[in-house]
Amino acid sequence: MDYVDRTFHSVGKTAVMVMLFDTVLFTIRRHKWRLAPFMRVVLMLCKPKLNQLLCALISIVNEWLSVASFWIGTVVFFAWIAVTIFENDTFRNKEDAMVNAGFDTFGNGLYTVFVASATVDFVDKFNPTFSANRAYGLLWFVCLFLSNFLFLNLILAMVFETYASKFSRTMQAVFANRARSVQEVFKILDQVSPDEPGITSETFFELTSAYGQSAMAPKFKRDDVAYIFTHLDHDGTG
């Protein structure tokens, strides 16, 4: 099983043991409450790709909450304004609909503005007041512009920027670690033949042969290895 490190490897093994115990207990007692579904989720999150994605999502929570708070504040503010204006408008408009429909209480007004801010049926939500007086269209235009166009797009841009910057830092760390690993490997290979400076072609071929034994690594022919070594060691210093 391919895990990120020993910590997640231990968590994965623990989840498997709990699943086995739960299966045996269920076979004996047939209880209704099972642990296996939860352990499968834990086991899934121990996989490298999902673990990296989960860490990326956790890293953007603070930035997301900072922008989302402004969006929520906008929804609450316009709900309060709408309820203040339309709470007592108990008459019907030209379309025989109550003008204060959805704004008779603060709770209903908050729900109405929240749903409309997500562009879910916002025409029906705002139509009773707009049909009563066209001037109210300006109020709803500002509400939709701030809550939907500005803040929601700002949240999307912030999430993308945060994730992209984290991915960039991760890749920089990967390449930096790869460069350090190559330097350490060169030092080790250089000690194989202390009488000769640098790395010989035979040592390089033994390295690629050992590397090719991995199931995930490509297999190299000797001619290909010689060609690669010739271009890497173009000055002949090893």
GIWO-V22431 format. One record per residue. N is the residue number from 0. RES is the residue in one letter. PHI is phi in radians with two decimals (* if undefined). OMEGA is omega in whole degrees, 0 to 359 (999 if undefined). Layout:
# GIWO-V22431
((N | RES | PHI | OMEGA) (N | RES | PHI | OMEGA))
This chain:
# GIWO-V22431
((0 | M | * | 188) (1 | D | -1.71 | 178) (2 | Y | -2.00 | 184) (3 | V | -1.22 | 181) (4 | D | -2.62 | 185) (5 | R | -1.17 | 179) (6 | T | -1.07 | 180) (7 | F | -1.23 | 175) (8 | H | -1.12 | 178) (9 | S | -1.16 | 178) (10 | V | -1.10 | 179) (11 | G | -1.11 | 179) (12 | K | -1.14 | 177) (13 | T | -1.12 | 179) (14 | A | -1.10 | 178) (15 | V | -1.14 | 179) (16 | M | -1.12 | 178) (17 | V | -1.13 | 177) (18 | M | -1.10 | 178) (19 | L | -1.13 | 178) (20 | F | -1.09 | 179) (21 | D | -1.12 | 179) (22 | T | -1.14 | 178) (23 | V | -1.12 | 180) (24 | L | -1.13 | 178) (25 | F | -1.17 | 178) (26 | T | -1.12 | 183) (27 | I | -1.45 | 190) (28 | R | -1.87 | 181) (29 | R | 0.98 | 179) (30 | H | -1.35 | 185) (31 | K | -1.43 | 186) (32 | W | -1.59 | 184) (33 | R | -2.00 | 175) (34 | L | -1.67 | 186) (35 | A | -1.01 | 180) (36 | P | -1.05 | 179) (37 | F | -1.23 | 179) (38 | M | -1.19 | 176) (39 | R | -1.15 | 176) (40 | V | -1.15 | 177) (41 | V | -1.06 | 180) (42 | L | -1.11 | 179) (43 | M | -1.16 | 181) (44 | L | -1.26 | 177) (45 | C | -1.38 | 178) (46 | K | -1.17 | 187) (47 | P | -1.01 | 184) (48 | K | -1.12 | 180) (49 | L | -1.19 | 178) (50 | N | -1.15 | 177) (51 | Q | -1.12 | 178) (52 | L | -1.13 | 178) (53 | L | -1.11 | 178) (54 | C | -1.11 | 178) (55 | A | -1.15 | 179) (56 | L | -1.16 | 179) (57 | I | -1.14 | 183) (58 | S | -1.19 | 183) (59 | I | -1.77 | 183) (60 | V | -1.10 | 183) (61 | N | -1.08 | 180) (62 | E | -1.14 | 180) (63 | W | -1.14 | 180) (64 | L | -1.17 | 181) (65 | S | -1.13 | 178) (66 | V | -1.42 | 180) (67 | A | -1.12 | 178) (68 | S | -1.11 | 177) (69 | F | -1.16 | 179) (70 | W | -1.14 | 178) (71 | I | -1.14 | 177) (72 | G | -1.07 | 177) (73 | T | -1.13 | 179) (74 | V | -1.09 | 180) (75 | V | -1.12 | 182) (76 | F | -1.11 | 181) (77 | F | -1.23 | 174) (78 | A | -1.13 | 178) (79 | W | -1.15 | 178) (80 | I | -1.08 | 183) (81 | A | -1.14 | 179) (82 | V | -1.15 | 178) (83 | T | -1.08 | 183) (84 | I | -1.39 | 192) (85 | F | -1.83 | 185) (86 | E | -1.03 | 184) (87 | N | -1.68 | 178) (88 | D | -1.46 | 185) (89 | T | -1.63 | 178) (90 | F | -1.61 | 182) (91 | R | -1.78 | 180) (92 | N | -1.54 | 182) (93 | K | -1.15 | 180) (94 | E | -1.64 | 178) (95 | D | 1.06 | 176) (96 | A | -2.08 | 179) (97 | M | -1.12 | 182) (98 | V | -1.12 | 182) (99 | N | -1.58 | 179) (100 | A | -1.08 | 182) (101 | G | 1.54 | 180) (102 | F | -2.27 | 180) (103 | D | -1.34 | 175) (104 | T | -2.33 | 181) (105 | F | -1.18 | 178) (106 | G | -1.09 | 178) (107 | N | -1.16 | 179) (108 | G | -1.16 | 178) (109 | L | -1.12 | 178) (110 | Y | -1.14 | 182) (111 | T | -1.09 | 181) (112 | V | -1.19 | 179) (113 | F | -1.10 | 180) (114 | V | -1.13 | 181) (115 | A | -1.17 | 180) (116 | S | -1.18 | 176) (117 | A | -1.54 | 180) (118 | T | 1.02 | 177) (119 | V | -1.75 | 176) (120 | D | 1.03 | 183) (121 | F | -1.22 | 179) (122 | V | -1.14 | 179) (123 | D | -1.19 | 181) (124 | K | -1.23 | 185) (125 | F | -1.73 | 186) (126 | N | -1.11 | 180) (127 | P | -1.02 | 180) (128 | T | -1.29 | 180) (129 | F | -1.17 | 179) (130 | S | -1.23 | 179) (131 | A | -1.28 | 181) (132 | N | -2.68 | 182) (133 | R | -1.11 | 182) (134 | A | -1.13 | 179) (135 | Y | -1.18 | 177) (136 | G | -1.06 | 178) (137 | L | -1.14 | 178) (138 | L | -1.08 | 181) (139 | W | -1.26 | 176) (140 | F | -1.13 | 179) (141 | V | -1.11 | 180) (142 | C | -1.08 | 181) (143 | L | -1.19 | 180) (144 | F | -1.10 | 182) (145 | L | -1.30 | 188) (146 | S | -1.32 | 184) (147 | N | -1.78 | 186) (148 | F | -1.23 | 187) (149 | L | -1.43 | 189) (150 | F | -1.28 | 179) (151 | L | -1.13 | 176) (152 | N | -1.19 | 176) (153 | L | -1.16 | 177) (154 | I | -1.11 | 179) (155 | L | -1.08 | 179) (156 | A | -1.12 | 180) (157 | M | -1.17 | 179) (158 | V | -1.09 | 180) (159 | F | -1.12 | 182) (160 | E | -1.14 | 180) (161 | T | -1.14 | 180) (162 | Y | -1.16 | 180) (163 | A | -1.13 | 180) (164 | S | -1.18 | 177) (165 | K | -1.15 | 179) (166 | F | -1.11 | 178) (167 | S | -1.13 | 178) (168 | R | -1.13 | 179) (169 | T | -1.11 | 180) (170 | M | -1.17 | 176) (171 | Q | -1.09 | 178) (172 | A | -1.16 | 179) (173 | V | -1.11 | 182) (174 | F | -1.22 | 177) (175 | A | -1.15 | 177) (176 | N | -1.15 | 178) (177 | R | -1.14 | 179) (178 | A | -1.13 | 178) (179 | R | -1.13 | 179) (180 | S | -1.13 | 178) (181 | V | -1.09 | 178) (182 | Q | -1.12 | 179) (183 | E | -1.16 | 178) (184 | V | -1.10 | 179) (185 | F | -1.08 | 180) (186 | K | -1.12 | 180) (187 | I | -1.16 | 180) (188 | L | -1.19 | 180) (189 | D | -1.16 | 180) (190 | Q | -1.44 | 180) (191 | V | -1.15 | 179) (192 | S | -2.12 | 184) (193 | P | -1.16 | 181) (194 | D | -1.32 | 181) (195 | E | -2.03 | 181) (196 | P | -1.25 | 176) (197 | G | 1.32 | 183) (198 | I | -1.94 | 179) (199 | T | -1.48 | 180) (200 | S | -1.14 | 179) (201 | E | -1.18 | 177) (202 | T | -1.13 | 179) (203 | F | -1.14 | 179) (204 | F | -1.19 | 177) (205 | E | -1.12 | 177) (206 | L | -1.12 | 181) (207 | T | -1.17 | 177) (208 | S | -1.16 | 178) (209 | A | -1.16 | 178) (210 | Y | -1.15 | 181) (211 | G | -1.23 | 177) (212 | Q | -1.25 | 177) (213 | S | -1.24 | 181) (214 | A | -1.18 | 182) (215 | M | -1.63 | 185) (216 | A | -1.69 | 177) (217 | P | -1.28 | 178) (218 | K | -1.66 | 182) (219 | F | -1.92 | 172) (220 | K | -1.45 | 183) (221 | R | -1.12 | 179) (222 | D | -1.13 | 179) (223 | D | -1.16 | 179) (224 | V | -1.11 | 179) (225 | A | -1.11 | 179) (226 | Y | -1.14 | 180) (227 | I | -1.13 | 181) (228 | F | -1.13 | 179) (229 | T | -1.08 | 180) (230 | H | -1.34 | 176) (231 | L | -1.28 | 182) (232 | D | -1.85 | 185) (233 | H | -1.21 | 179) (234 | D | -1.65 | 176) (235 | G | 1.29 | 181) (236 | T | -1.65 | 181) (237 | G | 1.40 | 999))
